[in-house]
Amino acid sequence: MKILITGGTGFIGSFLTQQLIAQHHNVTVIGFRSSIPEDIPERLHFITADTTKEGFWQQAVGSVDAVINLAGISIFHRWSREYKQQIYDTRIRTTQHVVAGMTEGQRLINASAVGYYGDRGADFLSENEPRGADFLSRVSADWEQAAFNAEKKNISVTTTRFGVVLGKNGGALKQMITPFKWFVGGPMGNGKQWFSWIHIADLISGILYILEHPQIHGPVNLCAPYPVTQAYLAKTLGSVLHRPSFIPAPSMAMRLLLGEFAETLLASQRAVPDILIRSKFVFTFPYLDNALTNLLQ
């Protein structure tokens, strides 16, 4: 297949590109990479562009079988008004421009997040649950709606609601383990919040599975089948790293240090991948302890 990835030079996009090339797909990657590596596979092409703006890159969008839209700056940052606008624009504007460049009969797999559901305590969150009311819920809802507008062109759309992606040498895990390395690790807040996560290998496999099964469309939770509490997450991280895990990060201190972004870290989302489970997708790392052992040892 001919596949185009927006945000393809990022943490997730780089892993996905490697797997697609290994499966002999022709891949076009659009991202902010300033220089193109000399030694790249023949089936891989790079386009450097700002996807929040219309441009020549949209011509490439209409010439492939499927588009996987991963574009969006990281939320793991202190939020100013300007940064929140960038979070929004890099997702929604990019998706609007992607859809504008697509043509009838293509497929769109569009990233989203379990942040769609907001802070929901211990509720089990399958794909038919309503959206939340906070900033990330609004971003995710608008992001998905921008993608579903492609259905007006007879384009099949799947929005993948990611849990927190755990992978080596980057992403959320790199930041999560830092306090443990300094012997000050522990749960965030009271530790009772639910944490939806996914191993990078299962995330990539899940995207490829959706790509290979066109009957899977609409919103799909792309997270491990067994979410955990923050307390269990801290305990497991400490065990795998052989570090203490009893020093909590108090909610008040997190709010003072991180501002509004702290509310996202303290939110509770117990998302479950109902659609993938019913579709017989098999997770390689369904349990957190096995996932962290694989990534950290």
C-alpha positions as CSV (number, residue, x, y, z in Angstrom):
1,M,0.0,0.0,0.0
2,K,0.9,3.6,-0.4
3,I,0.7,5.3,3.1
4,L,1.2,8.8,4.2
5,I,2.0,9.7,7.8
6,T,1.7,13.3,9.2
7,G,3.7,13.8,12.3
8,G,5.8,10.9,11.0
9,T,9.1,12.2,12.4
10,G,7.9,12.1,16.0
11,F,8.3,9.5,18.7
12,I,5.4,7.3,17.6
13,G,5.7,8.1,13.9
14,S,9.3,6.9,13.7
15,F,8.4,3.5,15.1
16,L,5.4,3.2,12.8
17,T,7.4,4.1,9.7
18,Q,10.0,1.4,10.5
19,Q,7.3,-1.2,10.8
20,L,5.5,-0.1,7.6
21,I,8.7,-0.2,5.6
22,A,9.6,-3.6,7.0
23,Q,6.2,-4.8,5.7
24,H,7.1,-3.5,2.2
25,H,4.7,-0.6,2.1
26,N,5.6,2.7,0.3
27,V,5.6,5.4,3.0
28,T,5.6,9.2,2.7
29,V,6.4,11.0,5.9
30,I,5.5,14.6,6.6
31,G,7.1,16.4,9.5
32,F,9.3,19.2,10.7
33,R,12.6,17.4,10.0
34,S,15.0,20.0,8.8
35,S,17.4,17.6,7.0
36,I,16.7,14.3,5.3
37,P,19.0,11.4,6.0
38,E,21.0,10.2,3.1
39,D,20.7,6.5,3.7
40,I,17.0,5.8,3.6
41,P,15.0,3.0,2.1
42,E,13.8,3.4,-1.5
43,R,10.2,3.0,-0.4
44,L,10.5,5.9,2.1
45,H,10.0,9.6,1.2
46,F,10.2,12.7,3.3
47,I,8.3,16.0,3.0
48,T,9.2,18.9,5.3
49,A,6.2,21.0,5.9
50,D,4.1,22.9,8.5
51,T,0.9,21.0,8.3
52,T,-1.0,23.7,10.2
53,K,-0.8,25.6,7.0
54,E,-2.1,24.8,3.5
55,G,0.6,24.0,1.0
56,F,2.1,21.8,-1.6
57,W,2.2,18.9,0.8
58,Q,-1.6,18.4,0.4
59,Q,-1.0,17.1,-3.1
60,A,0.8,14.1,-1.7
61,V,-2.2,13.4,0.7
62,G,-4.5,12.7,-2.3
63,S,-2.1,10.2,-4.0
64,V,-2.0,7.4,-1.4
65,D,-4.2,4.6,-0.2
66,A,-4.3,5.6,3.4
67,V,-3.4,8.5,5.6
68,I,-2.3,8.1,9.3
69,N,-2.5,11.4,11.0
70,L,-0.3,11.7,14.1
71,A,0.5,15.4,14.0
72,G,0.3,17.3,17.3
73,I,2.8,18.8,19.7
74,S,3.3,17.1,23.0
75,I,1.0,17.9,25.9
76,F,3.7,17.2,28.4
77,H,4.7,20.8,28.9
78,R,3.6,23.6,31.2
79,W,0.6,25.2,29.5
80,S,0.5,28.9,28.7
81,R,-2.3,30.4,26.6
82,E,0.0,30.3,23.6
83,Y,1.0,26.6,24.2
84,K,-2.6,25.5,24.5
85,Q,-3.3,27.2,21.2
86,Q,-0.4,25.3,19.7
87,I,-1.8,22.0,21.1
88,Y,-5.1,22.8,19.5
89,D,-3.9,24.1,16.1
90,T,-1.3,21.4,15.4
91,R,-4.1,18.8,15.8
92,I,-7.3,20.4,14.4
93,R,-5.8,22.6,11.7
94,T,-3.6,19.8,10.5
95,T,-6.6,17.4,10.3
96,Q,-8.7,19.9,8.5
97,H,-5.9,20.3,5.9
98,V,-5.4,16.6,5.6
99,V,-9.1,16.0,5.0
100,A,-9.1,18.8,2.4
101,G,-6.4,17.0,0.4
102,M,-8.0,13.6,0.6
103,T,-10.1,12.0,-2.2
104,E,-13.0,9.5,-2.3
105,G,-12.1,5.9,-1.4
106,Q,-9.1,6.6,0.8
107,R,-8.8,5.6,4.4
108,L,-8.0,7.9,7.3
109,I,-6.6,6.7,10.7
110,N,-6.6,9.8,12.9
111,A,-4.9,10.0,16.3
112,S,-6.9,11.0,19.3
113,A,-6.6,10.4,23.1
114,V,-8.4,8.9,26.1
115,G,-8.3,12.5,27.3
116,Y,-11.5,12.6,25.3
117,Y,-13.4,11.2,28.3
118,G,-12.2,13.7,30.9
119,D,-11.7,13.0,34.6
120,R,-14.1,10.0,35.2
121,G,-13.0,8.3,38.4
122,A,-13.3,4.5,38.4
123,D,-15.8,4.4,35.5
124,F,-15.0,1.9,32.8
125,L,-14.7,3.9,29.6
126,S,-15.5,2.1,26.4
127,E,-15.8,3.8,23.0
128,N,-19.5,4.7,23.4
129,E,-18.9,6.8,26.6
130,P,-19.5,10.6,26.3
131,R,-16.8,13.2,26.2
132,G,-15.6,15.2,29.2
133,A,-15.7,18.9,29.7
134,D,-12.0,20.0,30.2
135,F,-9.6,21.4,27.7
136,L,-8.2,18.1,26.4
137,S,-11.7,16.7,26.1
138,R,-12.6,19.6,23.8
139,V,-9.4,19.3,21.8
140,S,-10.0,15.5,21.3
141,A,-13.6,16.0,20.4
142,D,-12.8,18.7,17.9
143,W,-9.9,16.7,16.5
144,E,-12.2,13.7,15.9
145,Q,-14.9,15.8,14.4
146,A,-12.4,17.3,11.9
147,A,-11.4,13.8,10.9
148,F,-15.0,12.5,10.6
149,N,-15.7,15.3,8.2
150,A,-13.8,13.2,5.7
151,E,-16.8,10.8,5.6
152,K,-18.6,13.4,3.5
153,K,-16.1,12.4,0.8
154,N,-16.8,8.7,1.1
155,I,-13.6,8.2,3.1
156,S,-13.5,5.5,5.9
157,V,-12.4,7.2,9.2
158,T,-11.0,5.6,12.4
159,T,-10.1,7.8,15.3
160,T,-7.6,6.0,17.7
161,R,-7.9,7.2,21.3
162,F,-4.4,6.6,22.6
163,G,-3.6,5.8,26.2
164,V,-0.3,7.1,27.5
165,V,2.3,5.5,25.2
166,L,5.2,3.7,27.0
167,G,8.4,3.2,24.9
168,K,12.1,3.3,25.1
169,N,14.2,6.5,24.9
170,G,11.4,8.9,24.6
171,G,7.7,9.7,25.2
172,A,6.1,9.8,28.6
173,L,8.1,6.9,30.1
174,K,11.4,8.9,29.9
175,Q,9.9,11.6,32.1
176,M,8.1,9.2,34.4
177,I,11.2,7.4,35.5
178,T,13.4,10.4,36.2
179,P,12.2,10.9,39.9
180,F,12.7,7.2,40.5
181,K,16.3,7.3,39.3
182,W,16.8,10.1,41.9
183,F,15.2,7.9,44.6
184,V,12.2,10.3,45.0
185,G,9.6,8.3,43.0
186,G,6.0,7.8,44.0
187,P,2.4,8.2,42.9
188,M,0.9,11.4,41.7
189,G,-1.8,12.9,44.0
190,N,-3.6,10.4,46.1
191,G,-2.7,7.5,43.9
192,K,-6.3,6.4,43.3
193,Q,-6.6,7.8,39.8
194,W,-6.8,5.3,37.0
195,F,-4.0,5.4,34.4
196,S,-4.7,4.1,30.8
197,W,-1.5,3.1,29.1
198,I,-0.1,1.1,26.1
199,H,3.2,-0.4,25.1
200,I,4.6,1.2,21.9
201,A,4.8,-2.2,20.3
202,D,1.1,-2.8,20.9
203,L,0.2,0.7,19.7
204,I,2.0,0.2,16.4
205,S,0.5,-3.3,16.0
206,G,-2.9,-1.9,16.8
207,I,-2.6,0.8,14.1
208,L,-1.4,-1.8,11.6
209,Y,-4.3,-4.1,12.6
210,I,-6.8,-1.4,12.0
211,L,-5.2,-0.6,8.6
212,E,-5.5,-4.3,7.6
213,H,-9.2,-4.5,8.8
214,P,-11.2,-1.8,7.0
215,Q,-14.4,-2.9,8.8
216,I,-12.9,-1.3,12.0
217,H,-14.0,2.4,11.8
218,G,-15.2,5.1,14.1
219,P,-13.6,5.7,17.6
220,V,-11.3,3.0,18.9
221,N,-9.6,3.0,22.3
222,L,-6.0,2.1,21.6
223,C,-4.8,1.3,25.2
224,A,-3.9,-1.8,27.1
225,P,-6.9,-4.0,28.3
226,Y,-5.8,-3.6,32.0
227,P,-5.4,0.0,33.2
228,V,-3.9,0.5,36.6
229,T,-4.1,3.1,39.4
230,Q,-1.3,5.6,39.9
231,A,-0.3,3.8,43.1
232,Y,0.1,0.6,41.2
233,L,2.0,2.3,38.5
234,A,4.5,3.8,41.0
235,K,4.9,0.5,42.8
236,T,5.6,-1.3,39.6
237,L,8.0,1.3,38.3
238,G,9.9,1.2,41.6
239,S,10.0,-2.6,41.5
240,V,11.3,-2.8,37.9
241,L,13.9,0.0,38.5
242,H,14.8,-1.3,42.0
243,R,14.1,2.1,43.5
244,P,11.7,3.3,46.3
245,S,8.2,4.3,45.2
246,F,6.6,5.7,48.3
247,I,7.2,9.4,48.0
248,P,4.0,11.0,46.5
249,A,3.9,14.1,44.4
250,P,1.3,16.1,46.3
251,S,-1.6,17.5,44.2
252,M,-1.1,21.1,45.5
253,A,2.6,21.1,44.6
254,M,1.9,19.7,41.2
255,R,-0.6,22.5,40.5
256,L,1.9,25.1,41.7
257,L,4.7,23.7,39.5
258,L,2.8,22.7,36.4
259,G,-0.3,24.9,36.4
260,E,-3.3,23.7,34.4
261,F,-1.4,20.8,32.9
262,A,-1.3,19.2,36.4
263,E,-5.0,18.6,36.2
264,T,-4.4,16.3,33.2
265,L,-1.8,14.3,35.2
266,L,-4.2,14.0,38.2
267,A,-7.2,13.0,36.1
268,S,-8.6,9.5,36.3
269,Q,-9.4,7.6,33.0
270,R,-10.1,3.8,33.1
271,A,-10.4,3.3,29.4
272,V,-10.8,-0.2,27.9
273,P,-10.3,-1.3,24.3
274,D,-13.6,-2.9,23.7
275,I,-13.6,-2.7,19.9
276,L,-10.1,-4.2,19.6
277,I,-10.9,-7.0,22.0
278,R,-14.1,-7.8,20.1
279,S,-12.2,-7.7,16.9
280,K,-9.8,-10.4,18.2
281,F,-6.7,-8.2,18.4
282,V,-4.1,-9.8,20.6
283,F,-2.0,-7.6,22.9
284,T,1.6,-8.6,23.3
285,F,1.9,-6.6,26.6
286,P,-1.5,-6.5,28.3
287,Y,-0.1,-6.2,31.8
288,L,2.0,-3.3,33.1
289,D,4.6,-5.2,34.9
290,N,5.6,-7.2,31.7
291,A,5.5,-4.0,29.6
292,L,7.8,-2.1,32.0
293,T,10.2,-5.1,32.4
294,N,10.5,-5.3,28.6
295,L,11.2,-1.6,28.3
296,L,13.4,-0.9,31.3
297,Q,15.5,-4.0,31.8
